[in-house]
Amino acid sequence: MEEFDTKLTLKSETGANVTIDILDIIDSYEFNKTFIIYTLVGGDSSTVLASILNENDYEYSLDTITSQEEINYIDEQVKMFMVEEESIAWQ
């Protein structure tokens, strides 16, 4: 099985480099957006975060999810992801 680098370095709003560990990327046709599920490298790995992922000319940026509908959608996606991860770990 091929390993992929799941780390991505982004610029924060203050200009500092922030590295994240990508857990999942979700293309939502319902919202016409791409969402990213991740943890902060060097942070608490049990804290799972989600944002809107933007890609422009080889640069990535994250936007805050503000719509309650989008938050509910991501909550369901994270729950499904966690169940899948648990089932893989048991195999």
Beta strands, then each sheet from edge to edge (+ up, - down):
strand 1: 7-11
strand 2: 17-28
strand 3: 33-40
strand 4: 49-56
strand 5: 59-63
sheet 1: 1+ 2- 3+ 4- 5+
end
